[in-house]
Amino acid sequence: MPPPGADISMPASAIDADAFDPAAAGWKPRGNSSFSSLVGPLWARREGESWAYGFLAGPQHTNAHGIVHGGMLVTLADNALGLVVHEASGGQSAVTMQLNTHFLSAAHPGEFVEARGEVMRRGRSVMFVRGTLMAGGRMVLAADGIWKLLGPR
């Protein structure tokens, strides 16, 4: 681990040479909320009846070890699974009640991290979902959670 205050930033050239281009691969920029705009940009792509979400990992997403910060991976999981709930509920507002995550592998700057999820069960006021995050062909995170469906505002 670098000493406190050490510059762990990575020069742009370290990830730009072979950088993945989400737009060229059919991904569209997602309209971001105030929070999401700080961690993105986030991307979305329609895949049949469902959606995939992702972000291009950059130096700003890394921790002191130079890998993508776990908080960024959890942020994508929460965002993506919440959008799965939104889509499955016909656009109903919902909030995360519980989110369980399992870190399986590291994601690195320059990799495009993709999230996909599915609804496991729906009750009257809650929805149970699960999903995975993939980077470079490997699973980096598995998640499951419960979302509270909200009434009209």
CYANA upper distance limits for C-alpha pairs under 8 A (distance plus 0.5 A):
  1 MET  CA     64 ALA  CA      6.86
  1 MET  CA     65 HIS  CA      6.66
  2 PRO  CA      6 ALA  CA      6.54
  2 PRO  CA      8 ILE  CA      8.16
  2 PRO  CA     64 ALA  CA      7.08
  2 PRO  CA     65 HIS  CA      8.16
  8 ILE  CA     64 ALA  CA      7.15
  8 ILE  CA     66 GLY  CA      7.59
  9 SER  CA     59 PRO  CA      6.54
  9 SER  CA     60 GLN  CA      8.15
 10 MET  CA     14 ALA  CA      7.08
 10 MET  CA     59 PRO  CA      6.14
 11 PRO  CA     15 ILE  CA      8.19
 12 ALA  CA     16 ASP  CA      6.44
 12 ALA  CA     59 PRO  CA      8.46
 13 SER  CA     17 ALA  CA      6.77
 15 ILE  CA     19 ALA  CA      6.45
 15 ILE  CA     58 GLY  CA      7.97
 15 ILE  CA    109 PRO  CA      7.03
 15 ILE  CA    110 GLY  CA      5.43
 16 ASP  CA    110 GLY  CA      7.81
 18 ASP  CA    110 GLY  CA      8.28
 19 ALA  CA    110 GLY  CA      6.22
 19 ALA  CA    111 GLU  CA      8.11
 20 PHE  CA     56 LEU  CA      7.97
 20 PHE  CA    110 GLY  CA      7.61
 20 PHE  CA    111 GLU  CA      7.60
 20 PHE  CA    112 PHE  CA      7.20
 21 ASP  CA     25 ALA  CA      7.06
 22 PRO  CA     26 GLY  CA      7.01
 22 PRO  CA     27 TRP  CA      5.59
 22 PRO  CA     28 LYS  CA      7.95
 22 PRO  CA     43 TRP  CA      8.02
 22 PRO  CA     56 LEU  CA      8.26
 22 PRO  CA    112 PHE  CA      8.42
 23 ALA  CA     27 TRP  CA      5.38
 23 ALA  CA     28 LYS  CA      6.54
 23 ALA  CA     29 PRO  CA      8.43
 26 GLY  CA     45 ARG  CA      7.10
 27 TRP  CA     43 TRP  CA      6.41
 27 TRP  CA     44 ALA  CA      5.97
 27 TRP  CA     45 ARG  CA      5.34
 28 LYS  CA     43 TRP  CA      5.93
 28 LYS  CA     44 ALA  CA      5.84
 28 LYS  CA     45 ARG  CA      6.71
 29 PRO  CA     41 PRO  CA      7.52
 29 PRO  CA     42 LEU  CA      6.62
 29 PRO  CA     43 TRP  CA      5.00
 29 PRO  CA     44 ALA  CA      6.85
 30 ARG  CA     41 PRO  CA      8.06
 30 ARG  CA     42 LEU  CA      6.12
 30 ARG  CA     43 TRP  CA      5.56
 30 ARG  CA     44 ALA  CA      6.42
 32 ASN  CA     36 SER  CA      5.76
 32 ASN  CA     37 SER  CA      5.72
 32 ASN  CA     41 PRO  CA      8.19
 32 ASN  CA     42 LEU  CA      7.79
 33 SER  CA     37 SER  CA      6.54
 34 SER  CA     38 LEU  CA      7.47
 35 PHE  CA     39 VAL  CA      7.55
 36 SER  CA     40 GLY  CA      6.45
 36 SER  CA     41 PRO  CA      7.97
 36 SER  CA     42 LEU  CA      7.84
 37 SER  CA     41 PRO  CA      6.62
 37 SER  CA     42 LEU  CA      8.27
 39 VAL  CA     61 HIS  CA      8.15
 39 VAL  CA     72 MET  CA      7.87
 40 GLY  CA     55 PHE  CA      6.85
 41 PRO  CA     55 PHE  CA      6.85
 41 PRO  CA     56 LEU  CA      8.28
 42 LEU  CA     53 TYR  CA      7.61
 42 LEU  CA     54 GLY  CA      6.26
 42 LEU  CA     55 PHE  CA      5.45
 42 LEU  CA     56 LEU  CA      8.45
 43 TRP  CA     53 TYR  CA      6.00
 43 TRP  CA     54 GLY  CA      5.61
 43 TRP  CA     55 PHE  CA      6.44
 44 ALA  CA     51 TRP  CA      7.26
 44 ALA  CA     52 ALA  CA      6.13
 44 ALA  CA     53 TYR  CA      4.92
 44 ALA  CA     54 GLY  CA      6.95
 45 ARG  CA     51 TRP  CA      6.15
 45 ARG  CA     52 ALA  CA      5.79
 45 ARG  CA     53 TYR  CA      6.99
 46 ARG  CA     50 SER  CA      6.56
 46 ARG  CA     51 TRP  CA      5.02
 46 ARG  CA     52 ALA  CA      6.95
 47 GLU  CA     51 TRP  CA      5.91
 47 GLU  CA     52 ALA  CA      7.31
 50 SER  CA     84 VAL  CA      8.48
 51 TRP  CA     84 VAL  CA      8.08
 51 TRP  CA    116 ARG  CA      7.48
 52 ALA  CA     80 ALA  CA      8.16
 52 ALA  CA    114 GLU  CA      7.17
 52 ALA  CA    115 ALA  CA      6.17
 52 ALA  CA    116 ARG  CA      5.52
 52 ALA  CA    117 GLY  CA      8.34
 53 TYR  CA     76 LEU  CA      8.43
 53 TYR  CA     80 ALA  CA      6.55
 53 TYR  CA    114 GLU  CA      6.16
 53 TYR  CA    115 ALA  CA      5.57
 53 TYR  CA    116 ARG  CA      7.17
 54 GLY  CA     76 LEU  CA      7.71
 54 GLY  CA    112 PHE  CA      7.25
 54 GLY  CA    113 VAL  CA      5.78
 54 GLY  CA    114 GLU  CA      4.80
 54 GLY  CA    115 ALA  CA      6.29
 55 PHE  CA    112 PHE  CA      6.23
 55 PHE  CA    113 VAL  CA      6.03
 55 PHE  CA    114 GLU  CA      7.45
 56 LEU  CA    109 PRO  CA      8.25
 56 LEU  CA    110 GLY  CA      6.96
 56 LEU  CA    111 GLU  CA      6.45
 56 LEU  CA    112 PHE  CA      4.84
 56 LEU  CA    113 VAL  CA      6.81
 57 ALA  CA     61 HIS  CA      6.58
 57 ALA  CA     68 VAL  CA      7.42
 57 ALA  CA    107 ALA  CA      8.36
 57 ALA  CA    108 HIS  CA      7.20
 57 ALA  CA    109 PRO  CA      5.21
 57 ALA  CA    110 GLY  CA      5.91
 57 ALA  CA    111 GLU  CA      6.05
 57 ALA  CA    112 PHE  CA      6.52
 57 ALA  CA    113 VAL  CA      7.44
 58 GLY  CA     62 THR  CA      7.70
 58 GLY  CA    109 PRO  CA      5.13
 58 GLY  CA    110 GLY  CA      6.40
 59 PRO  CA     66 GLY  CA      8.23
 59 PRO  CA    109 PRO  CA      6.38
 61 HIS  CA     67 ILE  CA      8.42
 61 HIS  CA     68 VAL  CA      5.85
 61 HIS  CA     69 HIS  CA      6.50
 61 HIS  CA     72 MET  CA      7.10
 61 HIS  CA    109 PRO  CA      8.08
 62 THR  CA     66 GLY  CA      5.80
 62 THR  CA     67 ILE  CA      5.48
 62 THR  CA     68 VAL  CA      4.65
 62 THR  CA     69 HIS  CA      5.43
 62 THR  CA    108 HIS  CA      8.32
 62 THR  CA    109 PRO  CA      7.76
 63 ASN  CA     67 ILE  CA      6.35
 63 ASN  CA     68 VAL  CA      6.61
 63 ASN  CA     69 HIS  CA      5.33
 66 GLY  CA    108 HIS  CA      7.92
 66 GLY  CA    109 PRO  CA      8.35
 67 ILE  CA    106 ALA  CA      6.90
 67 ILE  CA    107 ALA  CA      6.47
 67 ILE  CA    108 HIS  CA      5.41
 67 ILE  CA    109 PRO  CA      7.24
 68 VAL  CA     72 MET  CA      7.42
 68 VAL  CA     73 LEU  CA      7.91
 68 VAL  CA    106 ALA  CA      7.43
 68 VAL  CA    107 ALA  CA      5.84
 68 VAL  CA    108 HIS  CA      6.06
 68 VAL  CA    109 PRO  CA      7.20
 69 HIS  CA     73 LEU  CA      7.26
 70 GLY  CA     74 VAL  CA      6.68
 70 GLY  CA    103 PHE  CA      8.26
 71 GLY  CA     75 THR  CA      6.49
 72 MET  CA     76 LEU  CA      6.79
 73 LEU  CA     77 ALA  CA      6.74
 73 LEU  CA    133 LEU  CA      8.27
 73 LEU  CA    141 LEU  CA      7.91
 74 VAL  CA     78 ASP  CA      6.52
 74 VAL  CA    101 THR  CA      7.69
 75 THR  CA     79 ASN  CA      6.56
 76 LEU  CA     80 ALA  CA      6.38
 76 LEU  CA    115 ALA  CA      7.68
 77 ALA  CA     81 LEU  CA      6.42
 77 ALA  CA    115 ALA  CA      7.13
 77 ALA  CA    131 GLY  CA      7.98
 77 ALA  CA    132 THR  CA      8.08
 77 ALA  CA    133 LEU  CA      7.67
 77 ALA  CA    143 ALA  CA      7.42
 78 ASP  CA     82 GLY  CA      6.43
 78 ASP  CA     96 THR  CA      8.09
 78 ASP  CA     99 LEU  CA      7.79
 79 ASN  CA     83 LEU  CA      6.75
 80 ALA  CA     84 VAL  CA      6.79
 80 ALA  CA    115 ALA  CA      6.85
 80 ALA  CA    116 ARG  CA      7.49
 80 ALA  CA    117 GLY  CA      7.70
 81 LEU  CA     85 VAL  CA      6.80
 81 LEU  CA    116 ARG  CA      8.17
 81 LEU  CA    117 GLY  CA      6.40
 81 LEU  CA    118 GLU  CA      8.24
 81 LEU  CA    129 VAL  CA      7.29
 81 LEU  CA    130 ARG  CA      7.68
 81 LEU  CA    131 GLY  CA      7.45
 82 GLY  CA     86 HIS  CA      6.67
 82 GLY  CA     94 ALA  CA      7.81
 82 GLY  CA     95 VAL  CA      7.86
 82 GLY  CA     96 THR  CA      7.69
 82 GLY  CA    147 TRP  CA      7.89
 83 LEU  CA     87 GLU  CA      6.58
 84 VAL  CA     88 ALA  CA      6.57
 84 VAL  CA    117 GLY  CA      6.92
 84 VAL  CA    118 GLU  CA      7.15
 84 VAL  CA    119 VAL  CA      7.80
 84 VAL  CA    129 VAL  CA      8.49
 85 VAL  CA     89 SER  CA      6.42
 85 VAL  CA     94 ALA  CA      7.88
 85 VAL  CA    119 VAL  CA      7.65
 85 VAL  CA    127 MET  CA      7.47
 85 VAL  CA    129 VAL  CA      8.04
 85 VAL  CA    147 TRP  CA      7.88
 86 HIS  CA     90 GLY  CA      6.90
 86 HIS  CA     91 GLY  CA      5.33
 86 HIS  CA     92 GLN  CA      6.24
 86 HIS  CA     93 SER  CA      6.98
 86 HIS  CA     94 ALA  CA      7.44
 87 GLU  CA     91 GLY  CA      6.11
 88 ALA  CA    119 VAL  CA      8.01
 92 GLN  CA    149 LEU  CA      7.28
 92 GLN  CA    150 LEU  CA      7.42
 92 GLN  CA    151 GLY  CA      8.15
 92 GLN  CA    152 PRO  CA      8.43
 93 SER  CA    149 LEU  CA      6.61
 93 SER  CA    150 LEU  CA      5.89
 93 SER  CA    151 GLY  CA      7.82
 93 SER  CA    152 PRO  CA      8.30
 94 ALA  CA    147 TRP  CA      6.63
 94 ALA  CA    148 LYS  CA      5.80
 94 ALA  CA    149 LEU  CA      4.84
 94 ALA  CA    150 LEU  CA      5.75
 95 VAL  CA    147 TRP  CA      5.94
 95 VAL  CA    148 LYS  CA      5.82
 95 VAL  CA    149 LEU  CA      7.29
 95 VAL  CA    150 LEU  CA      8.03
 96 THR  CA    145 GLY  CA      8.05
 96 THR  CA    146 ILE  CA      6.81
 96 THR  CA    147 TRP  CA      5.03
 96 THR  CA    148 LYS  CA      6.83
 97 MET  CA    145 GLY  CA      7.94
 97 MET  CA    146 ILE  CA      5.97
 97 MET  CA    147 TRP  CA      5.75
 97 MET  CA    148 LYS  CA      6.64
 98 GLN  CA    145 GLY  CA      5.64
 98 GLN  CA    146 ILE  CA      5.65
 98 GLN  CA    147 TRP  CA      7.52
 99 LEU  CA    143 ALA  CA      7.42
 99 LEU  CA    144 ASP  CA      6.40
 99 LEU  CA    145 GLY  CA      4.76
 99 LEU  CA    146 ILE  CA      7.16
100 ASN  CA    143 ALA  CA      5.95
100 ASN  CA    144 ASP  CA      5.85
100 ASN  CA    145 GLY  CA      6.42
101 THR  CA    141 LEU  CA      7.27
101 THR  CA    142 ALA  CA      6.27
101 THR  CA    143 ALA  CA      4.89
101 THR  CA    144 ASP  CA      7.25
102 HIS  CA    141 LEU  CA      6.02
102 HIS  CA    142 ALA  CA      5.70
102 HIS  CA    143 ALA  CA      6.80
103 PHE  CA    140 VAL  CA      6.53
103 PHE  CA    141 LEU  CA      5.15
103 PHE  CA    142 ALA  CA      7.29
104 LEU  CA    139 MET  CA      7.03
104 LEU  CA    140 VAL  CA      5.27
104 LEU  CA    141 LEU  CA      5.79
104 LEU  CA    142 ALA  CA      7.89
105 SER  CA    138 ARG  CA      8.08
105 SER  CA    139 MET  CA      7.11
105 SER  CA    140 VAL  CA      4.82
105 SER  CA    141 LEU  CA      7.51
106 ALA  CA    140 VAL  CA      6.45
107 ALA  CA    111 GLU  CA      7.35
107 ALA  CA    113 VAL  CA      7.91
107 ALA  CA    135 ALA  CA      6.64
107 ALA  CA    140 VAL  CA      7.08
111 GLU  CA    135 ALA  CA      6.63
111 GLU  CA    136 GLY  CA      6.95
112 PHE  CA    135 ALA  CA      6.44
112 PHE  CA    136 GLY  CA      7.84
113 VAL  CA    133 LEU  CA      6.97
113 VAL  CA    134 MET  CA      6.11
113 VAL  CA    135 ALA  CA      5.17
113 VAL  CA    136 GLY  CA      8.31
114 GLU  CA    133 LEU  CA      5.86
114 GLU  CA    134 MET  CA      5.68
114 GLU  CA    135 ALA  CA      6.95
115 ALA  CA    131 GLY  CA      7.51
115 ALA  CA    132 THR  CA      6.19
115 ALA  CA    133 LEU  CA      4.90
115 ALA  CA    134 MET  CA      7.03
116 ARG  CA    131 GLY  CA      5.94
116 ARG  CA    132 THR  CA      6.23
116 ARG  CA    133 LEU  CA      7.22
117 GLY  CA    129 VAL  CA      7.39
117 GLY  CA    130 ARG  CA      5.98
117 GLY  CA    131 GLY  CA      4.33
117 GLY  CA    132 THR  CA      7.01
118 GLU  CA    129 VAL  CA      6.09
118 GLU  CA    130 ARG  CA      6.14
118 GLU  CA    131 GLY  CA      6.74
119 VAL  CA    127 MET  CA      7.60
119 VAL  CA    128 PHE  CA      6.45
119 VAL  CA    129 VAL  CA      4.85
119 VAL  CA    130 ARG  CA      7.13
120 MET  CA    127 MET  CA      8.25
120 MET  CA    128 PHE  CA      5.93
120 MET  CA    129 VAL  CA      5.69
120 MET  CA    130 ARG  CA      7.44
121 ARG  CA    127 MET  CA      6.46
121 ARG  CA    128 PHE  CA      5.65
121 ARG  CA    129 VAL  CA      7.62
122 ARG  CA    126 VAL  CA      6.61
122 ARG  CA    127 MET  CA      4.91
122 ARG  CA    128 PHE  CA      6.70
123 GLY  CA    127 MET  CA      6.53
125 SER  CA    148 LYS  CA      6.42
125 SER  CA    149 LEU  CA      5.51
125 SER  CA    150 LEU  CA      7.79
126 VAL  CA    146 ILE  CA      7.11
126 VAL  CA    147 TRP  CA      5.98
126 VAL  CA    148 LYS  CA      5.05
126 VAL  CA    149 LEU  CA      5.94
127 MET  CA    146 ILE  CA      6.16
127 MET  CA    147 TRP  CA      5.70
127 MET  CA    148 LYS  CA      7.12
127 MET  CA    149 LEU  CA      7.70
128 PHE  CA    144 ASP  CA      7.97
128 PHE  CA    145 GLY  CA      6.31
128 PHE  CA    146 ILE  CA      5.13
128 PHE  CA    147 TRP  CA      7.01
129 VAL  CA    144 ASP  CA      6.09
129 VAL  CA    145 GLY  CA      6.01
129 VAL  CA    146 ILE  CA      6.94
129 VAL  CA    147 TRP  CA      8.43
130 ARG  CA    142 ALA  CA      8.17
130 ARG  CA    143 ALA  CA      6.03
130 ARG  CA    144 ASP  CA      4.48
130 ARG  CA    145 GLY  CA      6.85
131 GLY  CA    142 ALA  CA      6.46
131 GLY  CA    143 ALA  CA      5.83
131 GLY  CA    144 ASP  CA      6.81
132 THR  CA    139 MET  CA      7.35
132 THR  CA    140 VAL  CA      8.12
132 THR  CA    141 LEU  CA      6.15
132 THR  CA    142 ALA  CA      4.97
132 THR  CA    143 ALA  CA      6.63
133 LEU  CA    139 MET  CA      6.37
133 LEU  CA    140 VAL  CA      6.12
133 LEU  CA    141 LEU  CA      5.56
133 LEU  CA    142 ALA  CA      6.96
134 MET  CA    138 ARG  CA      5.90
134 MET  CA    139 MET  CA      4.89
134 MET  CA    140 VAL  CA      5.97
134 MET  CA    141 LEU  CA      7.68
135 ALA  CA    139 MET  CA      7.01
135 ALA  CA    140 VAL  CA      7.06
